[in-house]
């Protein structure tokens, strides 16, 4: 599905250049949940942006479904990006639009009117009852659910997630990661997840790349943790943990 071959990405800085990624080679399979971890400045988000070619590699190739993204025309690249959804750390919702309008926006940009699809996605993330609210009336976890529905509404083959839980509490993080696992199981979506939270990667990913100073330090299989007890509320979880 996704192949990076000897990818390097450098940025000019004055008369020299700063290398954000150096000689990265890896393959991400169909229906895989693949993690990218590393300290701040390790190049995680840059690597993610290479996959949808928001960043072009300085050298090396990025292929999606066998196509070299760097060889595509601007129009062909825009079409290819329709198969790649994105979930952001800060949600990136339009504050003056309702939940319904936020989720429908990607379809409108493609000149598609599919109200049933929008409704199904809101039901999938359990936000249909909030469809007429504005983002200011939602919690952080609810905003991220809307952001996931918006990313899925065009039915992408690949979902890129850039620190999707870093601003959420532990209970909400578990809920959001549960939704992402359901995305893979229900829609067959390949998910690439950037996170500095090792617990998030451990609980959800099949494999992970560990970056260090822009280089691939390790590529590892992820062993799932033992099942955790489920609680009906944060208060119940906190009481059990602290006791």
N, C-alpha and C positions, 0 to 999 in steps of 0.2 A: 504493500500500500504506500508507505512513505520510505524513501531511501535518501540518505545524505551520504555523499561520497567525498571525502577529503575536503570538507567545507571549512573555509576560513573567512572571517568577517573582521575587517579593520575599518577604523574611522579616522579621518584626518584630524590632527591636532597640531595647529601651528605648522611648522616645517616638517613635522614627523607624523607618525600614525600610532594609534592605540589599537591593539589587537584584542577584540572582545571574544572571539572564538578562533581556535587554531586546530586545523586538521581533524575535524570531527567526521567520523564514519560510523553510521548505525542504520539499522532497518527496523521499522515499526510495522507489525503485521496487522491484517484485517481483524476487526473486532477486539483489538487489544486495548487495555487501559495501560498506558505507558507513562511513567513518572519521570520528571526531570527535577533533580534536587541539587542543591549547592548553596554556599554562603552568598551573601549579598555581593554583587559584582562578579559572580562566577560565569555569567553569560546565559543564564536560564531563559530570560525573556527574549533576548536576541535570538537564541536558537528557536524559540517558538515562532517568532515573526518570520524566520526564514522559511518555515513550512508553508505559509500562505503568501510568501514572497512580498510581504510588507517591507522586509529587508532583503536585498539581493546579496548573495555571497560575493566576497571579493575574489575568491577562487573556489573551485569545486562545483558540484552539482547537487541540486535538490530535485528529486523526482517524486511525483504523486501519480499513482496508477500507471507508472511507466513513462510519464511525460516529464521532460526536463522543463521546469517552470521558467528557467532563464532563457529558453529558446522560443517561448511563446510570444506572440504579438500582444500588445496591450489589450486588445479586444478579447483575444483567446484567454488571456490571463484573468480578465474580469469574469468570463464565463466559468473558468476553472474554480475561481474563488467561491462561486455559488455552492460548491460541494464542501466548503470548509466554513464551519461556524466558529464563533469566538465568544467566550465568556470571560469577563474582565473582573479584576479585583474590586473596583469601585462601581460596578453595576452598569454605569454609563446609560442610565435611563433618561428619557426626556421628562423633565419636571413638569412641563405644561401639558403633558399628554396622559391620558388614562392608561391603566394596565392594558386594556384591550388595544388601544392605539399603539402602544409601545411594541406589543407583540406582532401586530399586523404590519408595522412599518417595513420590515425587510421584504415582505410580499409586495407592498405598494411600490417600493423602489424597483422591483422587477416587473411592475405593471400587471400584477396578478391579484385577482380578487377571490380569496378562498376563505370566507368567514367560518366555514365548518372546520377547516384546518386550524385556524386560530383558536376556536373553541376547544378542539380536541387537545391542543397543546396546553392550554390553561387548565383543563381537567387533569391532564397527565401530571402537572406539577402541583395540583391541588390549590389552584388560585382562581378558579372560575367564579367563586363567590365574591372576589375582589375586583372583578373586571372593570368596574366603573370608578374605582378609586385612583387617586394620583399617587405617585411614588412617595410624596411627603407623608402620607398616611400609613405607610408600610414599615414593618421592621426590617432589619438588615437581611434576615433569612428570607423574608417574603420578597424583598427586592431581588435577591439572587435567584429565587425561583422564577420570577418574571424574566430575568435576564437569560436563564436557561431556556425557557419557553420561546423567547425571541430568537435565540440562536438556533433552535430546533425547527422553527416554523417552516423553513425552506427545505427541510429534510436533508441536511448535509450528510455526507459520508464520514466526515472527519469533524470532531469537535475539539477545539483548542481552548484550554482553560488556564488562565494566567492568575495564579494565587487566588482561586475563587473562594477560599474560606478564611483568608488571613484576617479579615475584619469581623469574623463571627465568633460567638462563644462556642464552647465544646459541644453542647447539645445540638445547636443549630448546624454546626459543622457536620456532625454525624448524619443529620437529616439531608443536607445538601449532597453529601457524598453518596448516600443511599439513592438519591434521585439519579445521580450520574451513573451509578452501577445499573440502575433500571434502564437508563438510556441505551447503554450497550446491549443489555439483554433483550430489550424489546425491539429496538430499531437496528441493531447490528452495527452501531456507530463505533468507529475507532476514536478513542479519546486520548489526547496528549495533555498531561496535567503537570503544570509547573507549581511547585510548592517548596517552601523551606521547612514545612512541618513534616517531620519524618513519620509521625503517627498517621497522617493523612495518606501518605504514600503506602505505608505498611498495610493500611486497612482496605485499600482499593485497587492497587496496581498489580499487574501481572509481572512486569519488569520495570526497571528504572535505570536511568543514566545518572551517574554522579559526576558533576562538573566541578573542576577546581581551577581557578584562574584561567578560564577559557578553554581548558583542555578536558578531554574525556578521561576521568580518573578511574571509572569503573562502570561496567555494564552488568547488571545483576538480576537474577530472578528474585521475586519477592515472595516470601513465605507468609501466608495470611496469619494474622494473630488469632488466638482462641476466641470463640464467640463471647461477646459481651452481653451482660444482662441488659434488657431493655426496660426503660422506665417511662411512666406516663407523663412526667413533667421534669423540669430542671430541678425543682425543689426536692423531688423524690431521689433524683440522681445524686444531688449534693449531700442529702442526708445520709444515704447509704455509703457514699465514698468517705465522708468525714467520720462516720462512726467506725 
